[in-house]
């Protein structure tokens, strides 16, 4: 009888888009051309140190051909428990889908399938309800609960994406409660998005039972892992991920690493006319204090407070800690040359962010940059708030 594997921690990012197929066919129009299935796998395994990665847009027929080709060539293999393995990193096959119920605005959901055959069959079903199944994040012309039944009926996972963002987030623009769109029993987890954290989500009682995910929604190789999770698994696979989201048999999401919400593009309300970020004292007036326009786009924080189901946020006992992680690219003074030097010294970005001590970092990149990286680990960097589609920034201390 084989010995049962022990649980260990894995770094996980479940929302990475494909820009192009290996044949050059566009998938995510706004995605980098380097975001191919093979390119993402290589970046995750060799540079980022992400051991479980969800590649969205795996439904596209051109991407499915790429996956088949990688398996047939031996470059990749089928993972035990579901998924595709490349050099120690397991790829979970996913897709992002846009839905729109009558009388509501559109929102995005993620669907993950247990294996390639299930994704191929799901792609075939979607092609009958979608105008262009080759592209990313396309509108599905079917009821949301029909979609949910198709996903769960194939053994898949349904996860609402970036739930609070004003552009295509479920709570951000489509509904005040998830139950208005879906059967809550068929939701595997929820993705918070770049402008929210666990405490902010704690205002919504409906979310108390679910595991939270912090993912990158990467549109370029460099953005992979800007938000990520630590998950306790026996091995990286679809089956183990499902158990972790259910918090079953000891598997669980043990930590969320995400941007401080102030760094998110949609954290605060902004004026669609002059582009100003609106101070919270004016956010409820409905008019820009700078230009007088009423074309305000409600930020994540203000939207959450509008639809809150309780006066104070509640963090359930099962909720893991949420760590404010400033991605390396946000650090002033860290250019490509210094990042390459750090990677050469420490191997992967996860090693730089989590394992290298300050003295070792300073020996490679200098004392100032090393201090910034260490301060970022503990959430002590000064930040300016983002809004209006512009990220917040790390404020460099005055010398």
C-alpha positions, 0 to 999 in steps of 0.5 A: 500500500502506497504511503499517503503524501504529506500536505505542503504549501504551494504557490497558486495563481488561478487567473492568467490569460492567453494572448495568442496561440502558437499559430499567432491567432489572437485569443485575449486581444489586450493580452501580450503576444508572449502569453502563449500556453507554453510561454505561461507554463515556462514563466510560472515554473522557471521565473515566478515560482508558481506551482499551480497556475490556472490558464484562462482561455484554455477553451479556445480551439487554437489553445486546445490544439496547443495543449494537445501538441504539448502532450503529444510531444512529451513537453508536458504530461497529464497530472495525476488528479487532473491538470497538465504538468510542466517542470513541476508546475501544474496547469489547471484548465480554465476559461473566463465567461461573460454573462448578462441576465435581462435587466442587469449589467454584464459580469465575468465568471471563471470555470475550471475543468478537471481534464482536457477532455472535459474542457474540449466538451465544454468548449463545444457546448459554449460554441453553440451559445457564443458568437466567437468561441476562439476569443477570451471573455466572450458573452455567453447567450444562455442563462447564468444558472444554465451555465452553472449546471453545465460547469458543475455537471462536468465536474468543473468549478465555478468561481465568480471573477474579480467580484467587486470591480465596477467593470464586470464584477458580479457585486460591482455592477451586476447584482447586490447578492450572488443568489440573484444570479446563481445557486449558492450551493454550486459556487466553488469559491470567489475571486476578490479582485485587485481592489478588495481584500478579505476585510472589505468582503467581510461586509457581505454575509453571503460570502462567509462560507466561501474560500477567497482567492487572490489571483493576478488576472495577468495580461502579460507575463510580468503580471503573473503572480502579482496576486496569488495564494498559498494552498495546502495540498498533497500535490498540485492537481485539480482534485486537490484544488477542489478539496482545498476550496471545500476546506476538506481533508486538511486541504485549504487556502492558508494565505492570500497574498494581494495588493493593498486595495489602495494599489488597485485600479478601481479602489476609489470612486472616480470622475469619468469626465475629468479623471479625478479620484473622488474623496470619500466625503464627496463620493456619496454626493453624486457630483464631482467636486472638481468639474461638477460632472455626474459621470462618477464610476463608483469605486470598490470600497464605496460600492461595498459600503453601499451594499453591505449586509452588516455595519462592521466586517466579519472575518470567519474563523476559517478565513486565512490571513490576507497579506498585503504583497507589493509586486516587485514591479511596483518598487521604485528603482527596480528595473529589468537589470536589477530584477534579472540580477535578483532572479539569478541570485535567488531563482524565482520571484517567490524566493525573492518575495518570501525567502531572501533576507534583507542582507542577501537582497542588499548584496545584490540590489543595494540597501535601499531596494532591499529595504523596500522589499522587506517593508513590502512584506509587512505592509509598511510601504507608503501608498497612494490610492488608485482609481479610474483604471490607474493603479495606485503607487508606492510612494518613495520616501523623501531623502 
